[in-house]
């Protein structure tokens, strides 16, 4: 089937900026159209930051490159380059699944703007999709024409199986739990409320292997006791959420943490009653047809804790999980890290595996790096002071010093998000516990040759934020919501093209 990719002007879309030719225009859309009697039009809509903002790609581009490729492939199916004033067309597009449109903007020979769609299918006889494409200058934050329904602080963002972001939990400006689940769908460029959950603070949020979202434990919004409720959220084809609710005392845990194993099971570590000792034994939640099964695990942590991090060390079947940091019964940060072994359903013997953090801490982050190591970022020490020291964990070497977070970087209440190229984006937060929110953005990078870690400044958030939520979307951009005094627009960060094929 012959096809054409061209730029043609549809109705304007709020803040969206786009191009019909490489010239200044207010709005536009990217059209993929078949030629012949059975014409099919796939029209990704070009969204972007507000015209005139630092992140806006237009109007000063002098060259535009459009490509069509399979998602994840470095080879282009079709590619064409156009200079200012030319009509943009890309002919001969094939039918197929997992197709992606890439759009690159150049100025003075340098690539300065980029965007891509999430994957879509083009099939004969089926209605064509119209996915959105966020086109902006790279390494820039840009605001969307969308604000959350409630003010949300200390919520969580989770990537749903369709590539959209779900925002769950947190509290409003008055400290009341936020029950609304909001969804940002990059294919539609829209923020919507899809479900309501029971009121609670700081629940565990994790994804089952089948894509359903689990919300468990936390502190009940009415009784201030550990919530024994498990809610399982699934979106239907219209985007509306169905919530199934279960009550299970084994999940009555405040201050717990969770991880999704490679086989799709979710394991919850630590936490417990609001007062009293943390629980030593983990609990497992697994898909069981249309419902879920909760199972006690008999192994016990050497040091029960609250507020730990749990990091899966690879995507291999049976990959172990590092449990690090958190606080013990006395509220003191725990130095000892523990290793959960899913195939054996036990923790490694502390006589053989007992790595200690260089600086015991809580309220930290522990993302996995591309080489399988774990980078410990931020947090508070035993005196409640911010920890700028970075630590790198490996199975062979334990914890080693890995440099410092620079001044201006958030140490607590920041978001720590893995970029498509494996680097880490640290955005917003506070430099001290209870301090003023900051706007700073920093990229943390691991040098694979010598193991050194660098933290360099990147674009600042449009607004100061602390206790916000962030996740990567299916198009490789990062979306941020919440963490402000008043309801404020969602922000989106455009990383470089590397890793976004």
C-alpha positions, 0 to 999 in steps of 0.5 A: 500500500503506497502512503504519504507522510505530510504536514497539514494544518488541523484545528489548533490545540491549545498550547500545541505548536506545530508546522505545516511547512518549515515556517512560522505557523500556529498549529498543525498535524502530521499526516500519514495518508494512503493513496488510492481508492481505499485511502487511510489517514493516520494523523499523529497530532504534534503537541508542544510547549507554549509558543515563545517558551524556552522549550518550544521548537518553532519557529526558528528551525531550518530543517526537519527530518521525518522517519518511520521505523519499527519501535526499538529498531535503529533502521528506518523504514522511510526517511526524508529531510526538508528545508524551510519552505518545502512541503513535507512528504514521506511516501511508501509507508508499509502496513504493520504493527509497532510503527513509530514516527520520529520528528527531528528539528535542526538549526544550523546543522545541529539537532535541537528538537525531537519527538516521537509517537508511541508505537501504533499499527497501520492495518488495512480495513481498520480505523487508523490511529491518531497518536500525539507527538510531543515535539520540543527542544531536547533537554528542556521542560515544557508545560502542558495545557493540563492541570491536575484535578486536585493539588497532589503532594507525595503521590506516586506515578506508575507506568501503565501497560499501555504506556500512559502514566497513572498518578495515585495517592498523596494528599492535598493542601489540607493534608487530606488523602487524594482518592482520585487516580489521574491518567496522562495518556501521551497518545491523546495528550490528555490528563483525565481522572479514571477512578477513585480509591479509598482514602489513605496515606502512603500506600504501596503502589506496584504493577502486576505482571499482567499490567494491573495496578496494585494499591495496598496498605498505607495509613487509613484516612479515617482511623489513622491505623495501618490499612488492610485494604488491597485495591486492584485497578484495571483500565478498560478500552475506554480508559475508565478504571475498574477497581476490585477491593480486597481486605487482608490483614497481612497487607496492613502495613504502613511504611512498606516497600514493594517490587515487581519480580520478573515473573510478574509477582509483587513482593512487599517488604517491611512496614507494619502497624503505625506504632510498634515493630516493623514486620520481618517477613515479606508478603507476595501478591500474584495474579490469579486469573481475574483476581489476585492471590496473597501469600505469606513468605516464611523468610525474615529480614535480619533487620525489619524496617520501614521506608526501605527501597527495593531494587531488582538487580536485572531483568533475568528470571529470578533476579535478586532484589536489594533491600536497602536503607529505611529505619528500624524500630527505634527510628534509626537508619539501617546500614545493613542491606539485604538480598531477596532471592525469589527462586529460593524465596529467602534472604541471603544469609547475613553471615555471607552477605552483609554489605553496609551502606557508607551512610545509613539513610532513609527517604532516599532513592535507589535506581538500577543503573545500566550495568546492574549496579544500584545508585543510592541517591539522597535521603536523611541520615541518623541526625535528620541531615541531608545526605549528598553523598552518592553510593554505588552498590554491586554484588561483588563490591558492596557499597562504595563512595560515588561522588556528591549531589551538587548544591541545588539538587533535591536530596529529599522529596525529589523525583528520580527517573531513569531516562531512555539512555539509562541515565538518571534525572533528579528533579525538584525536591528539597535540599533539607528536610522541611526546606523550601522546594527547588526547581533544579534538574540534574542528570546523573550518569555512570561511566561504564569504563571506570565506574565513576558517577557524574551529576551535571545540571540540566534544564530547571523545572518550570515551577518549584516542586517537592513531593511531586511524582514522575515517570517515563512515558512510552514515547521516552519523555518524562511527565511530572505532576503535583508537588506545588502549593496550588494546582499547576500544569503538568510538565514534560521533559524531552530527553535526547533521542538516544534510547528513544527508538 
